[in-house]
Structures are given as structure tokens and as C-alpha cells.
């Protein structure tokens, strides 16, 4: 059993789409203090290769949002509805590209024949400004 399995189990058991928690709540669940890196927002990112705790909440079907390191609180948000998870829909760790494409569909239009790899002629050199 992994150190953060109690958090994973707790989140999986929740019916709510959003689960607000304090860092102290998480420490009580796992029975150990969080690492000092808890003070950095990046530690709470939803990157699956970030840390073992990230893997626990992602495996439970949640992501983090409204992370407030100074106030030591955050919100876990369910990535997929409970109905979708029962229907065999992709888990939060798989199918992310398909979900991103679906969310971005129709937000950017490229004119036919336009080559996105062609230089624009803009100069991004700070010394020239």
C-alpha cells in the first residue's frame, strides 16, 4: 500500500464533483505530514510524473484547482462524471489528448493553404525594442 493510497480511496468514495480540503485534512488521511514542497503551487500540478501524491488523486479521477499554498487549502475536482467512469470512458490519465481536442474544437481557425510553420517576420529580440 502506497503512502497516499488513503487519499486516493477517500477521493474515489466521494460523490461530489468538487472536494475542498485543507493540507491538514490530507495529512490526517495519510497519517503523515506533507513534504515541505507543499508550499509551491507546482507541487500541486496535475502532471502525472510530478510526484506520488499527484498519481493518487489522478488515479482517483480528480485534478487539483484553486490551490492556495499560503492558506493551505485546495479543491479536488472530478475529471469525469461518475456516470462516464461507469460507461468505460477514458480515465483522467488516458484519453487526455482526445478530451483536449474536443474542448478546443472550433476555437482556432486556420485559413486554407496557410502554412503555420512559415515565419511571420516578427522579431522577438528584446534588444531591438
Secondary structure, 3 states (H helix, E strand, C coil): CCCCHHHHHHHHCCCCCEEEEEHHHHHHHHCCCCCHHHHCHHHHCCCCCCCHHHHHHHHCCEEEEEEECCCCEEEEEECCCHHHHHCCCCCCCCCHHHHHHHHHCCCCCCCCCCCCCCCCCCCCCHHHC
